[in-house]
Amino acid sequence: MKAVCLISGGMDSSTLAYVAKDMGYDILALHTSYGQLTEAKELACAQKIAASLDALEFMHIPLTHLKVFGGSSLTDTNLKVHSHGEDEGEGKAAESAKSSANAGELPNTYVPFRNSNLLAIATSYAETRNADAIFIGVQSSDYAGYPDCRPEYIEAFQRVIDLGTSDSVHIKLMTPFVRMNKKQILEKGLRLGVPYEHTWSCYRNNENACGTCESCYYLLKAFNEIGVEDPIPYEKAIVEINKKAPAKFKRLL
């Protein structure tokens, strides 16, 4: 069996690729450059993850239109990447994001219709390589702020794949994390031996991960809840890390 895995180089997608491999799939690694400010770091990490999995191929697809369109702090230097809880008070960012989503607003880290662009590319790639599946790492904590991470969206895109490909093609859109939170994903990755030292999830393009953006906050929070230290360096961590690992993870450290 073969599967196209969308690998950004971050924690979720790297774990996703290891899950696909553990399920028995040979990996066709797909990485896209869409003008994200952290692209150089993400690409390097994605390549390392693909190599660690002995991927059949590493396909790097550059996109330009998402950056040209703008509208996201991930691609536009004129938009600020906010720190967790900024202007709202500690611990209220997730609640605020949910309220904003309910009010029709989205966080400025949302890249308009990105997942549809990425999945369209992944479907073309999968069809030409006779792949059986496409893996994308959408997860439950993304629902509030990112409409293209909702289970309903994934179900709809599966229908698009079914209608838009040859009748002889059967590509399954796989989202193993769609009802999992960050801690559950991390626990899965630790058991599978994901080399998290070769990942980049930070929204900021600093030498080290900032430790304060929303992505860093929730990743550090997951490590802290499990009691395992994140192996990548941080400039400043707003989550205190518990370095005493539970017995079940000691062999992985």
CYANA upper distance limits for C-alpha pairs under 8 A (distance plus 0.5 A):
  1 MET  CA     24 GLY  CA      7.46
  1 MET  CA     25 TYR  CA      5.52
  1 MET  CA     26 ASP  CA      6.63
  1 MET  CA    131 ALA  CA      7.63
  1 MET  CA    132 ASP  CA      6.78
  2 LYS  CA     25 TYR  CA      5.55
  2 LYS  CA     26 ASP  CA      5.17
  2 LYS  CA     27 ILE  CA      6.56
  2 LYS  CA     28 LEU  CA      7.53
  2 LYS  CA    130 ASN  CA      8.18
  2 LYS  CA    131 ALA  CA      5.30
  2 LYS  CA    132 ASP  CA      6.08
  2 LYS  CA    133 ALA  CA      7.33
  3 ALA  CA     20 ALA  CA      7.99
  3 ALA  CA     25 TYR  CA      6.36
  3 ALA  CA     26 ASP  CA      6.69
  3 ALA  CA     27 ILE  CA      5.90
  3 ALA  CA     28 LEU  CA      6.36
  3 ALA  CA    126 ALA  CA      7.83
  3 ALA  CA    131 ALA  CA      5.85
  3 ALA  CA    132 ASP  CA      6.26
  3 ALA  CA    133 ALA  CA      5.15
  3 ALA  CA    134 ILE  CA      5.97
  3 ALA  CA    135 PHE  CA      7.47
  4 VAL  CA     27 ILE  CA      6.67
  4 VAL  CA     28 LEU  CA      5.09
  4 VAL  CA     29 ALA  CA      6.41
  4 VAL  CA     30 LEU  CA      7.11
  4 VAL  CA    122 ALA  CA      7.14
  4 VAL  CA    125 TYR  CA      7.99
  4 VAL  CA    126 ALA  CA      6.54
  4 VAL  CA    131 ALA  CA      7.32
  4 VAL  CA    133 ALA  CA      6.83
  4 VAL  CA    134 ILE  CA      5.22
  4 VAL  CA    135 PHE  CA      6.72
  5 CYS  CA     13 SER  CA      8.45
  5 CYS  CA     16 LEU  CA      8.17
  5 CYS  CA     17 ALA  CA      6.51
  5 CYS  CA     20 ALA  CA      8.38
  5 CYS  CA     27 ILE  CA      7.09
  5 CYS  CA     28 LEU  CA      6.58
  5 CYS  CA     29 ALA  CA      5.63
  5 CYS  CA     30 LEU  CA      6.39
  5 CYS  CA    134 ILE  CA      6.39
  5 CYS  CA    135 PHE  CA      5.30
  5 CYS  CA    136 ILE  CA      7.00
  6 LEU  CA     13 SER  CA      7.19
  6 LEU  CA     17 ALA  CA      8.47
  6 LEU  CA     29 ALA  CA      6.89
  6 LEU  CA     30 LEU  CA      5.46
  6 LEU  CA     31 HIS  CA      6.58
  6 LEU  CA    118 LEU  CA      8.48
  6 LEU  CA    122 ALA  CA      7.96
  6 LEU  CA    134 ILE  CA      8.22
  6 LEU  CA    135 PHE  CA      6.80
  6 LEU  CA    136 ILE  CA      6.11
  6 LEU  CA    137 GLY  CA      8.16
  7 ILE  CA     13 SER  CA      5.52
  7 ILE  CA     14 SER  CA      6.67
  7 ILE  CA     17 ALA  CA      7.71
  7 ILE  CA     29 ALA  CA      6.93
  7 ILE  CA     30 LEU  CA      6.39
  7 ILE  CA     31 HIS  CA      5.90
  7 ILE  CA     46 ALA  CA      6.40
  8 SER  CA     13 SER  CA      6.59
  8 SER  CA     14 SER  CA      8.07
  8 SER  CA     31 HIS  CA      6.31
  8 SER  CA     32 THR  CA      7.78
  8 SER  CA     42 GLU  CA      6.56
  8 SER  CA     43 LEU  CA      7.69
  8 SER  CA     46 ALA  CA      6.45
  9 GLY  CA     13 SER  CA      7.07
  9 GLY  CA     14 SER  CA      6.60
  9 GLY  CA     41 LYS  CA      8.49
  9 GLY  CA     42 GLU  CA      5.27
  9 GLY  CA     43 LEU  CA      6.98
  9 GLY  CA     44 ALA  CA      8.08
  9 GLY  CA     45 CYS  CA      5.30
  9 GLY  CA     46 ALA  CA      4.59
  9 GLY  CA     47 GLN  CA      8.33
  9 GLY  CA     49 ILE  CA      7.80
  9 GLY  CA    198 HIS  CA      8.34
  9 GLY  CA    199 THR  CA      5.80
  9 GLY  CA    200 TRP  CA      6.29
  9 GLY  CA    201 SER  CA      7.82
 10 GLY  CA     14 SER  CA      6.50
 10 GLY  CA     42 GLU  CA      7.53
 10 GLY  CA     45 CYS  CA      8.17
 10 GLY  CA     46 ALA  CA      8.29
 10 GLY  CA    199 THR  CA      5.54
 10 GLY  CA    200 TRP  CA      5.24
 10 GLY  CA    201 SER  CA      4.96
 11 MET  CA     15 THR  CA      6.61
 11 MET  CA    186 LEU  CA      8.45
 11 MET  CA    196 TYR  CA      7.35
 11 MET  CA    199 THR  CA      6.49
 11 MET  CA    200 TRP  CA      7.47
 11 MET  CA    201 SER  CA      6.64
 12 ASP  CA     16 LEU  CA      6.57
 12 ASP  CA    137 GLY  CA      6.30
 12 ASP  CA    138 VAL  CA      8.50
 12 ASP  CA    185 ILE  CA      7.65
 13 SER  CA     17 ALA  CA      6.76
 13 SER  CA    136 ILE  CA      7.56
 13 SER  CA    137 GLY  CA      5.75
 14 SER  CA     18 TYR  CA      7.06
 14 SER  CA     46 ALA  CA      8.06
 14 SER  CA     49 ILE  CA      6.99
 14 SER  CA    194 VAL  CA      7.73
 14 SER  CA    199 THR  CA      7.82
 15 THR  CA     19 VAL  CA      6.72
 15 THR  CA    185 ILE  CA      7.77
 15 THR  CA    186 LEU  CA      8.12
 15 THR  CA    188 LYS  CA      8.12
 15 THR  CA    189 GLY  CA      5.72
 15 THR  CA    194 VAL  CA      6.75
 16 LEU  CA     20 ALA  CA      6.76
 16 LEU  CA    135 PHE  CA      7.69
 16 LEU  CA    136 ILE  CA      7.81
 16 LEU  CA    137 GLY  CA      6.49
 16 LEU  CA    176 PRO  CA      8.21
 16 LEU  CA    177 PHE  CA      8.43
 17 ALA  CA     21 LYS  CA      6.74
 17 ALA  CA     27 ILE  CA      7.93
 17 ALA  CA    135 PHE  CA      8.14
 18 TYR  CA     22 ASP  CA      6.57
 18 TYR  CA     53 LEU  CA      7.82
 18 TYR  CA    189 GLY  CA      7.90
 18 TYR  CA    192 LEU  CA      7.35
 18 TYR  CA    194 VAL  CA      7.30
 19 VAL  CA     23 MET  CA      6.69
 19 VAL  CA    189 GLY  CA      8.32
 19 VAL  CA    192 LEU  CA      8.12
 20 ALA  CA     24 GLY  CA      7.19
 20 ALA  CA     25 TYR  CA      6.17
 20 ALA  CA     26 ASP  CA      8.45
 20 ALA  CA     27 ILE  CA      8.03
 20 ALA  CA    135 PHE  CA      7.93
 21 LYS  CA     25 TYR  CA      5.48
 21 LYS  CA     26 ASP  CA      6.77
 21 LYS  CA     27 ILE  CA      7.25
 21 LYS  CA     53 LEU  CA      7.94
 22 ASP  CA    192 LEU  CA      8.40
 26 ASP  CA     55 ALA  CA      7.21
 26 ASP  CA     56 LEU  CA      7.23
 27 ILE  CA     50 ALA  CA      8.43
 27 ILE  CA     53 LEU  CA      7.98
 27 ILE  CA     54 ASP  CA      8.18
 27 ILE  CA     55 ALA  CA      5.26
 27 ILE  CA     56 LEU  CA      6.29
 27 ILE  CA     57 GLU  CA      7.85
 28 LEU  CA     55 ALA  CA      6.34
 28 LEU  CA     56 LEU  CA      6.04
 28 LEU  CA     57 GLU  CA      5.64
 28 LEU  CA     58 PHE  CA      6.90
 28 LEU  CA     59 MET  CA      8.09
 29 ALA  CA     50 ALA  CA      6.72
 29 ALA  CA     55 ALA  CA      6.91
 29 ALA  CA     56 LEU  CA      8.18
 29 ALA  CA     57 GLU  CA      6.47
 29 ALA  CA     58 PHE  CA      5.24
 29 ALA  CA     59 MET  CA      6.49
 30 LEU  CA     58 PHE  CA      6.59
 30 LEU  CA     59 MET  CA      5.35
 30 LEU  CA     60 HIS  CA      6.60
 30 LEU  CA     61 ILE  CA      8.06
 30 LEU  CA    122 ALA  CA      7.75
 31 HIS  CA     43 LEU  CA      7.69
 31 HIS  CA     46 ALA  CA      7.51
 31 HIS  CA     58 PHE  CA      8.12
 31 HIS  CA     59 MET  CA      6.71
 31 HIS  CA     60 HIS  CA      5.41
 31 HIS  CA     61 ILE  CA      6.78
 32 THR  CA     60 HIS  CA      6.22
 32 THR  CA     61 ILE  CA      5.24
 32 THR  CA     62 PRO  CA      6.12
 32 THR  CA     63 LEU  CA      7.37
 32 THR  CA    118 LEU  CA      8.03
 33 SER  CA     39 GLU  CA      6.87
 33 SER  CA     43 LEU  CA      8.38
 33 SER  CA     60 HIS  CA      8.00
 33 SER  CA     61 ILE  CA      6.81
 33 SER  CA     62 PRO  CA      5.12
 33 SER  CA     63 LEU  CA      6.19
 33 SER  CA     64 THR  CA      8.44
 34 TYR  CA     62 PRO  CA      6.73
 34 TYR  CA     63 LEU  CA      5.13
 34 TYR  CA     64 THR  CA      6.20
 34 TYR  CA     65 HIS  CA      7.91
 34 TYR  CA     66 LEU  CA      6.41
 34 TYR  CA     67 LYS  CA      6.77
 34 TYR  CA     75 THR  CA      8.37
 35 GLY  CA     39 GLU  CA      7.47
 35 GLY  CA     63 LEU  CA      7.74
 35 GLY  CA     64 THR  CA      6.95
 35 GLY  CA     66 LEU  CA      7.50
 35 GLY  CA     67 LYS  CA      5.55
 35 GLY  CA     75 THR  CA      5.97
 36 GLN  CA     67 LYS  CA      7.96
 36 GLN  CA     74 LEU  CA      5.78
 36 GLN  CA     75 THR  CA      5.01
 37 LEU  CA     74 LEU  CA      6.50
 37 LEU  CA     75 THR  CA      6.12
 37 LEU  CA     76 ASP  CA      8.31
 37 LEU  CA     77 THR  CA      8.46
 37 LEU  CA    203 TYR  CA      8.47
 37 LEU  CA    204 ARG  CA      7.77
 37 LEU  CA    205 ASN  CA      6.62
 38 THR  CA     42 GLU  CA      6.67
 38 THR  CA     74 LEU  CA      8.49
 38 THR  CA    203 TYR  CA      7.49
 38 THR  CA    204 ARG  CA      7.11
 38 THR  CA    205 ASN  CA      5.49
 39 GLU  CA     43 LEU  CA      6.41
 40 ALA  CA     44 ALA  CA      6.81
 41 LYS  CA     45 CYS  CA      6.73
 41 LYS  CA    200 TRP  CA      7.17
 42 GLU  CA     46 ALA  CA      6.53
 42 GLU  CA    199 THR  CA      7.92
 42 GLU  CA    200 TRP  CA      6.41
 43 LEU  CA     47 GLN  CA      6.67
 44 ALA  CA     48 LYS  CA      6.91
 45 CYS  CA     49 ILE  CA      6.72
 45 CYS  CA    198 HIS  CA      5.80
 45 CYS  CA    199 THR  CA      5.74
 45 CYS  CA    200 TRP  CA      7.15
 46 ALA  CA     50 ALA  CA      6.63
 46 ALA  CA    199 THR  CA      7.95
 47 GLN  CA     51 ALA  CA      6.62
 47 GLN  CA     58 PHE  CA      7.70
 48 LYS  CA     52 SER  CA      6.63
 48 LYS  CA    198 HIS  CA      7.09
 49 ILE  CA     53 LEU  CA      6.95
 49 ILE  CA    195 PRO  CA      8.14
 49 ILE  CA    198 HIS  CA      7.44
 49 ILE  CA    199 THR  CA      8.40
 50 ALA  CA     54 ASP  CA      6.81
 50 ALA  CA     55 ALA  CA      5.82
 50 ALA  CA     58 PHE  CA      7.30
 51 ALA  CA     55 ALA  CA      6.64
 64 THR  CA     68 VAL  CA      6.89
 65 HIS  CA     69 PHE  CA      6.51
 66 LEU  CA     70 GLY  CA      6.76
 66 LEU  CA     75 THR  CA      8.44
 66 LEU  CA    111 VAL  CA      8.05
 66 LEU  CA    112 PRO  CA      8.28
 66 LEU  CA    114 ARG  CA      8.17
 67 LYS  CA     75 THR  CA      6.04
 67 LYS  CA     76 ASP  CA      7.58
 70 GLY  CA     75 THR  CA      7.01
 70 GLY  CA     76 ASP  CA      6.46
 71 GLY  CA     75 THR  CA      8.34
 71 GLY  CA     76 ASP  CA      7.55
 71 GLY  CA    108 ASN  CA      7.75
 71 GLY  CA    111 VAL  CA      7.39
 71 GLY  CA    112 PRO  CA      7.73
 72 SER  CA     76 ASP  CA      6.42
 72 SER  CA     79 LEU  CA      7.52
 72 SER  CA    108 ASN  CA      5.71
 72 SER  CA    109 THR  CA      5.75
 72 SER  CA    110 TYR  CA      6.30
 72 SER  CA    111 VAL  CA      5.80
 72 SER  CA    112 PRO  CA      8.08
 73 SER  CA     77 THR  CA      7.12
 73 SER  CA     78 ASN  CA      7.98
 73 SER  CA     79 LEU  CA      5.27
 73 SER  CA     80 LYS  CA      6.39
 73 SER  CA     81 VAL  CA      6.24
 73 SER  CA    108 ASN  CA      6.11
 73 SER  CA    109 THR  CA      5.70
 73 SER  CA    110 TYR  CA      8.35
 74 LEU  CA     81 VAL  CA      8.01
 74 LEU  CA    109 THR  CA      6.18
 74 LEU  CA    110 TYR  CA      8.37
 74 LEU  CA    111 VAL  CA      7.89
 74 LEU  CA    203 TYR  CA      7.16
 79 LEU  CA    108 ASN  CA      8.22
 81 VAL  CA    108 ASN  CA      8.23
 81 VAL  CA    109 THR  CA      7.84
 81 VAL  CA    203 TYR  CA      7.62
 81 VAL  CA    204 ARG  CA      7.70
 81 VAL  CA    213 CYS  CA      7.59
 82 HIS  CA     86 GLU  CA      6.90
 82 HIS  CA    213 CYS  CA      6.61
 82 HIS  CA    214 GLU  CA      7.98
 83 SER  CA    212 THR  CA      5.62
 83 SER  CA    213 CYS  CA      4.69
 83 SER  CA    214 GLU  CA      6.62
 84 HIS  CA     90 GLU  CA      7.79
 84 HIS  CA     91 GLY  CA      8.11
 84 HIS  CA     93 ALA  CA      6.57
 84 HIS  CA    212 THR  CA      6.43
 84 HIS  CA    213 CYS  CA      5.84
 84 HIS  CA    214 GLU  CA      5.44
 84 HIS  CA    217 TYR  CA      7.08
 85 GLY  CA     89 GLY  CA      5.49
 85 GLY  CA     90 GLU  CA      5.23
 85 GLY  CA     91 GLY  CA      6.36
 85 GLY  CA     92 LYS  CA      6.20
 85 GLY  CA     93 ALA  CA      5.32
 86 GLU  CA     90 GLU  CA      8.01
 86 GLU  CA     93 ALA  CA      8.19
 88 GLU  CA     92 LYS  CA      6.70
 88 GLU  CA     93 ALA  CA      7.33
 88 GLU  CA     96 SER  CA      8.46
 89 GLY  CA     93 ALA  CA      8.31
 92 LYS  CA     96 SER  CA      6.50
 93 ALA  CA     97 ALA  CA      6.53
 94 ALA  CA     98 LYS  CA      6.73
 95 GLU  CA     99 SER  CA      6.70
 96 SER  CA    100 SER  CA      6.50
 97 ALA  CA    101 ALA  CA      6.60
 97 ALA  CA    106 LEU  CA      7.79
 97 ALA  CA    107 PRO  CA      7.17
 97 ALA  CA    144 ALA  CA      6.81
 97 ALA  CA    145 GLY  CA      6.30
 98 LYS  CA    102 ASN  CA      6.72
 98 LYS  CA    144 ALA  CA      5.22
 98 LYS  CA    145 GLY  CA      6.96
 99 SER  CA    103 ALA  CA      6.72
100 SER  CA    104 GLY  CA      6.75
100 SER  CA    105 GLU  CA      5.24
100 SER  CA    106 LEU  CA      6.70
100 SER  CA    107 PRO  CA      8.26
100 SER  CA    145 GLY  CA      8.21
101 ALA  CA    105 GLU  CA      5.45
101 ALA  CA    106 LEU  CA      6.06
101 ALA  CA    144 ALA  CA      6.21
101 ALA  CA    145 GLY  CA      6.17
102 ASN  CA    144 ALA  CA      8.32
106 LEU  CA    110 TYR  CA      7.16
106 LEU  CA    145 GLY  CA      6.00
106 LEU  CA    146 TYR  CA      7.59
107 PRO  CA    145 GLY  CA      6.51
110 TYR  CA    145 GLY  CA      7.89
110 TYR  CA    146 TYR  CA      6.87
113 PHE  CA    117 ASN  CA      7.16
113 PHE  CA    148 ASP  CA      7.43
114 ARG  CA    118 LEU  CA      6.75
114 ARG  CA    148 ASP  CA      8.40
115 ASN  CA    119 LEU  CA      6.37
115 ASN  CA    148 ASP  CA      6.68
115 ASN  CA    149 CYS  CA      8.40
116 SER  CA    120 ALA  CA      6.51
116 SER  CA    148 ASP  CA      7.99
116 SER  CA    157 PHE  CA      8.49
117 ASN  CA    121 ILE  CA      6.99
118 LEU  CA    122 ALA  CA      6.63
119 LEU  CA    123 THR  CA      6.45
120 ALA  CA    124 SER  CA      6.92
121 ILE  CA    125 TYR  CA      6.72
122 ALA  CA    126 ALA  CA      6.46
122 ALA  CA    134 ILE  CA      7.41
123 THR  CA    127 GLU  CA      6.54
123 THR  CA    134 ILE  CA      7.86
123 THR  CA    161 ILE  CA      7.56
123 THR  CA    171 ILE  CA      8.48
124 SER  CA    128 THR  CA      6.79
125 TYR  CA    129 ARG  CA      6.76
126 ALA  CA    130 ASN  CA      6.38
126 ALA  CA    131 ALA  CA      5.27
126 ALA  CA    132 ASP  CA      7.89
126 ALA  CA    133 ALA  CA      7.81
126 ALA  CA    134 ILE  CA      7.63
126 ALA  CA    171 ILE  CA      8.04
127 GLU  CA    131 ALA  CA      6.78
127 GLU  CA    165 THR  CA      8.12
127 GLU  CA    169 VAL  CA      7.59
127 GLU  CA    171 ILE  CA      8.27
130 ASN  CA    169 VAL  CA      8.29
131 ALA  CA    171 ILE  CA      7.41
132 ASP  CA    170 HIS  CA      7.09
132 ASP  CA    171 ILE  CA      5.49
132 ASP  CA    172 LYS  CA      6.89
133 ALA  CA    171 ILE  CA      5.42
133 ALA  CA    172 LYS  CA      5.01
133 ALA  CA    173 LEU  CA      6.30
133 ALA  CA    174 MET  CA      7.12
134 ILE  CA    171 ILE  CA      7.50
134 ILE  CA    172 LYS  CA      6.75
134 ILE  CA    173 LEU  CA      5.45
134 ILE  CA    174 MET  CA      6.30
135 PHE  CA    173 LEU  CA      6.69
135 PHE  CA    174 MET  CA      5.22
135 PHE  CA    175 THR  CA      6.55
136 ILE  CA    173 LEU  CA      8.21
136 ILE  CA    174 MET  CA      7.02
136 ILE  CA    175 THR  CA      6.18
137 GLY  CA    175 THR  CA      6.62
137 GLY  CA    176 PRO  CA      7.89
137 GLY  CA    177 PHE  CA      6.69
137 GLY  CA    178 VAL  CA      7.97
138 VAL  CA    142 ASP  CA      7.46
138 VAL  CA    149 CYS  CA      5.85
138 VAL  CA    150 ARG  CA      8.41
138 VAL  CA    175 THR  CA      7.01
138 VAL  CA    177 PHE  CA      6.72
138 VAL  CA    178 VAL  CA      6.02
139 GLN  CA    143 TYR  CA      7.89
139 GLN  CA    149 CYS  CA      7.44
139 GLN  CA    175 THR  CA      8.44
139 GLN  CA    177 PHE  CA      5.38
139 GLN  CA    178 VAL  CA      4.63
139 GLN  CA    179 ARG  CA      6.55
139 GLN  CA    180 MET  CA      6.38
139 GLN  CA    181 ASN  CA      6.99
139 GLN  CA    182 LYS  CA      8.34
140 SER  CA    149 CYS  CA      8.47
140 SER  CA    150 ARG  CA      8.33
140 SER  CA    177 PHE  CA      7.74
140 SER  CA    178 VAL  CA      5.85
140 SER  CA    179 ARG  CA      5.48
140 SER  CA    180 MET  CA      6.05
140 SER  CA    181 ASN  CA      6.18
141 SER  CA    180 MET  CA      8.46
141 SER  CA    181 ASN  CA      6.52
141 SER  CA    182 LYS  CA      7.95
142 ASP  CA    146 TYR  CA      6.16
142 ASP  CA    149 CYS  CA      6.65
142 ASP  CA    150 ARG  CA      8.25
143 TYR  CA    147 PRO  CA      6.76
143 TYR  CA    149 CYS  CA      6.17
143 TYR  CA    150 ARG  CA      5.80
146 TYR  CA    150 ARG  CA      8.01
147 PRO  CA    153 TYR  CA      7.95
148 ASP  CA    153 TYR  CA      6.30
148 ASP  CA    154 ILE  CA      8.12
149 CYS  CA    153 TYR  CA      7.12
149 CYS  CA    154 ILE  CA      7.64
149 CYS  CA    178 VAL  CA      8.40
150 ARG  CA    154 ILE  CA      7.05
150 ARG  CA    178 VAL  CA      8.31
151 PRO  CA    155 GLU  CA      6.70
151 PRO  CA    178 VAL  CA      7.30
152 GLU  CA    156 ALA  CA      6.70
153 TYR  CA    157 PHE  CA      6.70
154 ILE  CA    158 GLN  CA      6.70
154 ILE  CA    173 LEU  CA      8.15
155 GLU  CA    159 ARG  CA      7.07
156 ALA  CA    160 VAL  CA      6.99
157 PHE  CA    161 ILE  CA      6.75
158 GLN  CA    162 ASP  CA      6.73
158 GLN  CA    172 LYS  CA      7.72
158 GLN  CA    173 LEU  CA      6.51
159 ARG  CA    163 LEU  CA      6.64
160 VAL  CA    164 GLY  CA      6.22
161 ILE  CA    165 THR  CA      6.50
161 ILE  CA    171 ILE  CA      7.75
162 ASP  CA    167 ASP  CA      8.45
162 ASP  CA    170 HIS  CA      7.71
162 ASP  CA    171 ILE  CA      8.06
165 THR  CA    169 VAL  CA      6.85
176 PRO  CA    180 MET  CA      8.47
177 PHE  CA    181 ASN  CA      8.04
177 PHE  CA    185 ILE  CA      7.44
180 MET  CA    184 GLN  CA      6.47
180 MET  CA    185 ILE  CA      7.03
181 ASN  CA    185 ILE  CA      6.84
182 LYS  CA    186 LEU  CA      6.63
182 LYS  CA    218 TYR  CA      7.67
182 LYS  CA    219 LEU  CA      7.41
182 LYS  CA    222 ALA  CA      6.51
183 LYS  CA    187 GLU  CA      6.65
183 LYS  CA    222 ALA  CA      5.06
183 LYS  CA    223 PHE  CA      7.72
183 LYS  CA    225 GLU  CA      7.72
183 LYS  CA    226 ILE  CA      7.72
184 GLN  CA    188 LYS  CA      6.77
185 ILE  CA    189 GLY  CA      6.75
186 LEU  CA    190 LEU  CA      6.61
186 LEU  CA    222 ALA  CA      7.52
186 LEU  CA    223 PHE  CA      7.97
187 GLU  CA    191 ARG  CA      6.85
187 GLU  CA    226 ILE  CA      8.04
188 LYS  CA    192 LEU  CA      6.90
189 GLY  CA    193 GLY  CA      6.58
189 GLY  CA    194 VAL  CA      5.81
190 LEU  CA    194 VAL  CA      6.54
190 LEU  CA    249 PHE  CA      7.69
190 LEU  CA    252 LEU  CA      7.42
191 ARG  CA    249 PHE  CA      8.03
191 ARG  CA    252 LEU  CA      8.24
193 GLY  CA    252 LEU  CA      7.37
195 PRO  CA    199 THR  CA      8.07
196 TYR  CA    230 ASP  CA      8.04
196 TYR  CA    231 PRO  CA      7.07
196 TYR  CA    232 ILE  CA      7.94
197 GLU  CA    230 ASP  CA      8.32
197 GLU  CA    231 PRO  CA      5.66
197 GLU  CA    232 ILE  CA      5.75
198 HIS  CA    232 ILE  CA      8.49
199 THR  CA    232 ILE  CA      8.50
200 TRP  CA    209 ALA  CA      8.12
201 SER  CA    209 ALA  CA      8.37
201 SER  CA    215 SER  CA      6.83
201 SER  CA    216 CYS  CA      7.26
202 CYS  CA    209 ALA  CA      5.98
202 CYS  CA    210 CYS  CA      7.16
202 CYS  CA    211 GLY  CA      8.07
202 CYS  CA    213 CYS  CA      7.46
202 CYS  CA    215 SER  CA      6.28
202 CYS  CA    216 CYS  CA      6.03
203 TYR  CA    213 CYS  CA      7.05
203 TYR  CA    214 GLU  CA      8.45
203 TYR  CA    215 SER  CA      7.10
203 TYR  CA    216 CYS  CA      8.31
204 ARG  CA    209 ALA  CA      7.63
204 ARG  CA    210 CYS  CA      7.11
204 ARG  CA    213 CYS  CA      8.12
205 ASN  CA    209 ALA  CA      8.29
206 ASN  CA    210 CYS  CA      7.28
208 ASN  CA    232 ILE  CA      8.43
208 ASN  CA    233 PRO  CA      6.30
208 ASN  CA    234 TYR  CA      5.81
208 ASN  CA    235 GLU  CA      6.30
209 ALA  CA    216 CYS  CA      7.88
209 ALA  CA    232 ILE  CA      8.14
209 ALA  CA    233 PRO  CA      6.98
209 ALA  CA    234 TYR  CA      5.23
209 ALA  CA    235 GLU  CA      6.64
210 CYS  CA    216 CYS  CA      7.58
210 CYS  CA    234 TYR  CA      6.14
210 CYS  CA    235 GLU  CA      5.60
210 CYS  CA    236 LYS  CA      6.44
210 CYS  CA    237 ALA  CA      7.88
211 GLY  CA    216 CYS  CA      5.45
211 GLY  CA    217 TYR  CA      6.78
211 GLY  CA    220 LEU  CA      8.17
211 GLY  CA    234 TYR  CA      5.99
211 GLY  CA    235 GLU  CA      6.78
211 GLY  CA    236 LYS  CA      5.57
211 GLY  CA    237 ALA  CA      4.87
211 GLY  CA    238 ILE  CA      6.86
212 THR  CA    216 CYS  CA      6.38
212 THR  CA    217 TYR  CA      6.27
212 THR  CA    236 LYS  CA      7.30
212 THR  CA    237 ALA  CA      6.69
212 THR  CA    238 ILE  CA      6.38
213 CYS  CA    217 TYR  CA      6.53
214 GLU  CA    218 TYR  CA      6.81
215 SER  CA    219 LEU  CA      6.71
216 CYS  CA    220 LEU  CA      6.43
217 TYR  CA    221 LYS  CA      6.47
217 TYR  CA    237 ALA  CA      8.33
217 TYR  CA    238 ILE  CA      7.48
217 TYR  CA    239 VAL  CA      7.26
218 TYR  CA    222 ALA  CA      6.68
219 LEU  CA    223 PHE  CA      6.92
220 LEU  CA    224 ASN  CA      6.53
220 LEU  CA    230 ASP  CA      7.53
220 LEU  CA    237 ALA  CA      8.31
220 LEU  CA    239 VAL  CA      6.74
220 LEU  CA    241 ILE  CA      7.82
221 LYS  CA    225 GLU  CA      6.60
221 LYS  CA    239 VAL  CA      6.73
222 ALA  CA    226 ILE  CA      6.83
223 PHE  CA    227 GLY  CA      6.43
223 PHE  CA    228 VAL  CA      5.79
223 PHE  CA    229 GLU  CA      6.66
223 PHE  CA    230 ASP  CA      6.77
223 PHE  CA    241 ILE  CA      7.87
224 ASN  CA    228 VAL  CA      6.81
224 ASN  CA    229 GLU  CA      7.70
224 ASN  CA    239 VAL  CA      8.10
224 ASN  CA    240 GLU  CA      7.72
224 ASN  CA    241 ILE  CA      5.63
224 ASN  CA    242 ASN  CA      5.86
224 ASN  CA    243 LYS  CA      8.40
225 GLU  CA    242 ASN  CA      8.42
226 ILE  CA    245 ALA  CA      7.84
226 ILE  CA    246 PRO  CA      7.82
227 GLY  CA    241 ILE  CA      7.92
227 GLY  CA    242 ASN  CA      5.56
227 GLY  CA    243 LYS  CA      6.33
227 GLY  CA    244 LYS  CA      6.13
227 GLY  CA    245 ALA  CA      5.25
227 GLY  CA    246 PRO  CA      6.85
228 VAL  CA    241 ILE  CA      8.32
228 VAL  CA    242 ASN  CA      7.17
228 VAL  CA    243 LYS  CA      6.14
228 VAL  CA    244 LYS  CA      7.16
228 VAL  CA    245 ALA  CA      5.49
228 VAL  CA    246 PRO  CA      8.18
228 VAL  CA    249 PHE  CA      8.23
229 GLU  CA    241 ILE  CA      6.94
229 GLU  CA    242 ASN  CA      7.37
229 GLU  CA    243 LYS  CA      5.86
229 GLU  CA    245 ALA  CA      8.35
245 ALA  CA    249 PHE  CA      6.81
245 ALA  CA    250 LYS  CA      6.48
246 PRO  CA    250 LYS  CA      6.95
247 ALA  CA    251 ARG  CA      8.39
249 PHE  CA    253 LEU  CA      7.56
